[in-house]
Amino acid sequence: MRNPTRVISPKEREVIVYSFGACGKNLARQLRAAGVNCIIYDNAKAALENAIAEGFDITYDISSDLPLIVAAGQNQLAILGELRCAAYNLVEGLYAFDLLSSCGRAKLFSDRLVEKAEDLYEVYRRIEPDCRSEFLGVLLFRASLDVHHLASKRTPVSRMWVPPPTIEAIRSFCDVGAYDGDTLTSMKAVFPGLTFTFAVEPNAGLIPKIDAVAKRLGLTNQTFIGLAWSHKTRLDVHTLPNGMMVVTENDSGTIAAETLDQVTAPRTYDYVKFDVEGAEIAALNGGRRLVRSARCIAVAAYHFADDIVEIPNHASNLLNADSKVKWRCAFHHYSECFEDSIYYFYRGNGL
């Protein structure tokens, strides 16, 4: 049973949140901040224990009359298909209560589509033909909030950050937004010849983990503890209710920021990945030399609603300015929510 018998109201003061993984936690925390009581249901004992530790009530019964929101990022369709009671998906919950999806309001991910229709059509024409069905599936999902539009059009999450097939033998990789080094592991698995890496991460506490991953994989790795930006400056980071971060420039900020061209010089890298909490355009602007010398770059395009248009436009203009190289553009989406839309820009002949 998929369709609820009534439309969820933003006036609801109590709901059941199914799943206390990353997406469920984000939803529950935002709802609580908005004055909505969340009762957590999860099949995993450890998840329920985590919910209790955060002060949430739990339940083992989802058959009540309370609105039920399935807050999973990867397996919503499977859960919704198995339920015998009415339920809403994650983005329906975010939209109804006017909450955040990543760094931007969830409502804007849907409501801006009409305003951006002509721009979206131009992006559709620009991306590779074999990606267009997936792109349209994401737009239909945003417009309708029906996750079933992603059922046959979503790229498996195991392929996240893997470049198009024409890109072979990657030997060097620049990870902008490295977190704990997980992408180093996945790239080494896909490209066994990967040797040189550069990791950009503002959280100094994660650097030992990145170094340990690089050592285990046999990589020669360098790190920059800070954020990639359009110019040398200082930044402040504000944590949103859903756990995401927003970066603002401040001369007395707590985080160092530098251009990628400065911190990576004189090296170039075959593949450059950008996933920096909504600061992708600033990072691109400070890495003109780096990205134009790469064979492929990948850019997260989901932190804000307009990223799906602004990222491909900005990256294409930057890459093609004063260049005889023809850059192709691919698009893939990896989740069952608004997050994890990625653009790949790569040289036309793959070289």
C-alpha positions in Angstrom: 0.0 0.0 0.0 1.6 3.2 -1.1 -0.8 6.2 -1.2 -1.8 7.7 2.1 -5.5 8.2 2.8 -5.0 11.9 3.5 -2.5 14.6 2.6 0.1 15.2 5.3 -0.4 18.5 7.0 2.3 20.8 8.2 0.2 21.3 11.3 0.8 17.7 12.4 2.4 17.8 15.8 3.3 14.1 16.0 4.6 11.7 13.3 6.3 8.3 13.1 9.7 8.3 11.3 10.6 5.0 9.7 14.4 4.6 9.8 17.0 6.2 11.9 19.8 6.2 9.5 21.4 9.4 8.2 18.3 10.6 6.4 16.0 9.6 9.2 18.2 11.4 11.8 18.2 14.5 9.7 14.5 14.5 9.3 13.8 13.7 13.0 16.1 16.4 14.2 14.6 19.0 11.9 11.0 18.0 12.9 11.9 18.2 16.6 13.4 21.7 16.0 10.1 22.7 14.4 8.1 21.5 17.4 6.9 18.2 15.9 7.2 15.1 18.2 8.9 12.2 16.3 8.4 8.6 17.2 11.2 6.4 15.7 10.6 3.0 14.1 13.6 1.0 12.8 14.2 -2.7 12.3 17.7 -2.4 13.7 18.2 -2.5 17.5 21.3 -0.3 17.3 19.3 2.4 15.4 16.6 2.4 18.0 19.2 2.7 20.8 20.7 5.7 18.9 17.3 7.2 18.7 16.7 6.8 22.5 20.2 8.2 23.2 19.1 11.4 21.2 16.0 11.7 23.3 13.4 10.3 20.8 10.6 8.0 21.6 10.5 4.7 19.8 7.8 2.3 18.7 7.6 -1.3 17.5 4.2 -0.7 15.9 3.6 1.4 12.8 -0.1 0.6 12.4 -1.3 3.7 14.3 -3.2 6.6 12.8 -0.2 8.9 13.0 1.4 10.0 9.7 4.2 7.6 8.8 7.3 9.0 6.9 9.7 6.5 5.4 13.0 8.4 5.8 15.5 6.2 3.9 17.8 7.5 1.3 18.6 4.3 -0.6 15.8 1.8 -0.1 12.6 3.8 0.2 11.0 2.0 -2.8 11.6 -1.4 -1.2 10.2 -0.3 2.1 7.1 1.4 0.6 6.4 -1.6 -1.5 6.4 -3.9 1.5 4.3 -1.7 3.8 0.6 -2.6 4.3 -0.2 0.8 5.8 -0.3 4.3 4.3 3.1 6.1 4.2 4.8 9.1 2.9 8.3 9.2 1.4 11.2 11.3 2.8 10.8 14.2 0.4 7.1 14.4 0.9 7.8 14.9 4.6 10.5 17.5 4.0 8.2 19.4 1.6 5.1 19.3 3.8 6.9 20.7 6.8 9.1 23.1 4.8 12.3 21.6 6.0 15.8 21.5 4.5 17.1 19.1 1.9 20.9 19.3 2.2 21.6 23.0 2.4 18.5 24.4 0.8 14.7 24.3 1.4 13.1 21.2 0.1 10.2 23.1 -1.4 12.5 25.0 -3.7 13.7 21.7 -5.3 10.2 21.3 -6.7 8.8 24.8 -6.8 11.7 26.3 -8.9 11.2 23.8 -11.8 8.7 25.9 -13.7 10.8 29.1 -13.3 13.9 27.2 -14.5 12.2 25.2 -17.3 14.1 26.8 -20.2 17.4 26.5 -18.5 16.7 22.9 -17.6 15.9 22.1 -21.2 19.3 23.6 -22.3 21.0 21.4 -19.7 19.0 18.4 -21.0 20.3 19.1 -24.5 23.9 19.5 -23.3 24.2 16.2 -21.4 25.1 12.9 -23.1 22.0 11.2 -24.7 22.4 8.1 -22.5 22.0 10.3 -19.4 18.8 12.1 -20.5 16.3 9.6 -19.2 17.9 9.6 -15.8 17.9 13.4 -15.8 14.2 13.5 -16.7 13.4 11.0 -14.0 15.0 13.3 -11.4 13.0 16.3 -12.7 9.7 14.2 -12.6 10.6 13.2 -9.1 11.2 16.7 -8.0 7.9 17.9 -9.6 5.7 15.1 -8.3 7.6 14.0 -5.1 6.8 10.5 -6.3 10.0 8.4 -5.8 8.7 5.8 -8.2 10.0 8.1 -11.0 13.5 7.0 -10.0 12.7 3.3 -10.0 14.4 2.4 -13.3 16.4 5.5 -13.9 18.8 5.7 -10.9 22.4 4.7 -11.1 23.4 2.3 -8.4 25.1 4.0 -5.4 28.0 1.6 -5.8 28.9 3.6 -9.0 28.9 7.0 -7.2 31.9 9.1 -8.3 32.9 6.5 -10.9 33.7 8.5 -14.2 32.3 7.6 -17.6 33.6 4.5 -19.2 35.7 6.4 -21.7 37.9 7.6 -18.8 40.5 4.8 -18.2 43.7 4.3 -16.3 43.3 7.1 -13.8 46.7 7.5 -12.0 46.1 10.7 -10.0 43.1 11.9 -8.1 42.2 15.2 -6.3 39.5 14.7 -3.7 38.0 18.1 -2.9 35.8 17.3 0.1 37.5 14.1 1.2 35.7 13.5 4.5 37.3 10.3 5.9 38.9 9.1 2.7 36.1 6.8 1.6 36.3 8.0 -2.0 40.0 7.2 -2.1 39.0 3.6 -1.4 36.4 3.4 -4.1 38.6 5.0 -6.7 41.5 2.7 -6.0 39.1 -0.3 -6.5 38.0 1.0 -9.9 41.4 2.2 -11.0 44.1 -0.1 -9.5 46.8 2.0 -11.1 45.9 5.0 -9.0 49.1 6.2 -7.4 49.0 9.9 -6.5 46.2 11.6 -4.5 45.5 15.0 -3.0 42.8 15.4 -0.3 41.1 18.6 0.7 39.3 18.4 4.0 38.6 21.2 6.6 38.1 18.9 9.5 41.5 18.3 11.0 40.2 15.4 13.0 39.6 13.4 9.8 43.1 13.9 8.4 44.6 10.9 10.3 41.8 8.7 8.9 42.5 9.9 5.4 46.3 9.3 5.9 45.5 5.8 7.2 43.4 5.0 4.1 46.0 6.3 1.8 48.8 4.2 3.5 46.6 1.1 3.4 46.0 1.6 -0.3 49.6 2.3 -1.1 48.9 5.9 -2.3 51.2 8.8 -2.2 48.9 11.3 -0.7 49.1 15.0 0.2 46.4 16.9 2.2 45.3 20.5 2.6 43.5 21.1 5.9 41.0 23.8 4.9 38.4 24.6 2.3 38.9 25.2 -1.4 37.7 28.7 -2.3 37.9 31.3 -5.1 40.6 33.2 -3.3 42.8 33.0 -0.2 40.6 34.0 2.8 39.1 32.8 6.1 35.7 31.1 6.5 33.2 30.3 9.1 31.0 27.2 9.1 27.5 27.2 10.4 25.8 23.8 11.0 22.2 23.6 9.9 19.5 21.7 11.9 19.9 18.7 9.5 23.6 18.5 10.2 24.8 20.0 6.9 27.1 23.0 6.9 26.9 26.4 5.3 30.1 28.3 4.6 30.4 32.1 4.8 33.5 34.3 4.3 34.8 36.1 7.4 38.3 37.7 7.7 38.5 36.3 11.3 36.9 32.9 10.5 38.0 29.7 12.0 38.8 27.8 8.8 41.6 28.5 6.3 40.6 28.8 2.6 42.8 28.8 -0.4 42.5 28.2 -4.1 43.0 24.8 -5.5 45.5 26.1 -8.1 47.7 27.4 -5.2 47.6 24.3 -2.9 48.0 21.7 -5.7 50.7 23.5 -7.8 52.6 22.4 -9.7 50.9 19.0 -10.0 48.0 18.2 -12.2 45.5 15.4 -11.6 43.7 13.1 -14.0 40.4 13.3 -12.0 39.1 15.9 -9.7 36.0 15.5 -7.5 34.1 18.3 -5.9 31.7 17.7 -3.0 32.0 20.7 -0.7 28.6 21.5 1.1 27.4 23.9 -1.5 30.7 25.7 -2.1 31.3 23.9 -5.4 31.3 27.1 -7.6 33.7 28.9 -5.3 36.0 25.9 -5.4 35.8 25.6 -9.2 36.6 29.3 -9.6 39.8 28.8 -7.6 40.9 25.8 -9.6 40.8 26.9 -13.2 44.2 25.6 -14.0 43.6 22.3 -12.2 40.3 21.5 -13.8 41.3 22.5 -17.3 44.3 20.2 -17.1 42.3 17.2 -15.8 40.8 14.5 -17.9 37.6 14.4 -15.9 35.9 16.4 -13.1 32.9 15.4 -11.1 30.8 18.0 -9.2 28.0 17.5 -6.7 24.9 19.4 -7.8 22.3 18.9 -5.1 23.1 21.0 -2.1 20.9 23.9 -3.3 17.8 23.7 -5.5 19.4 25.6 -8.4 22.6 23.6 -8.5 21.1 21.3 -11.1 21.2 24.3 -13.5 24.0 26.5 -12.2 26.6 23.8 -11.8 26.6 22.6 -15.4 26.4 26.1 -16.8 29.2 27.4 -14.6 31.5 24.4 -15.1 31.0 24.3 -18.8 31.8 28.0 -19.2 34.9 27.6 -17.1 36.2 24.5 -18.9 35.4 25.7 -22.4 36.8 29.3 -22.0 39.8 29.8 -24.2 40.1 26.1 -24.8 40.1 24.0 -28.0 39.2 20.9 -26.0 35.6 19.7 -26.4 34.2 18.7 -23.0 31.3 16.3 -22.7 28.8 16.3 -19.8 27.3 13.3 -18.1 24.7 13.2 -15.3 23.8 10.5 -12.8 21.6 10.4 -9.7 22.3 7.9 -6.9 19.7 8.1 -4.2 15.9 7.9 -3.6 15.8 11.5 -2.4 17.0 14.9 -3.7 20.6 14.3 -2.7 23.3 12.8 -4.8 22.9 14.3 -8.3 26.4 14.4 -9.9 27.6 16.0 -13.1 30.7 14.6 -14.8 32.7 16.7 -17.3 35.3 14.9 -19.4 37.3 15.4 -22.5 35.6 14.5 -25.7 38.0 11.7 -26.7 38.5 10.5 -23.1 42.2 11.5 -23.1 
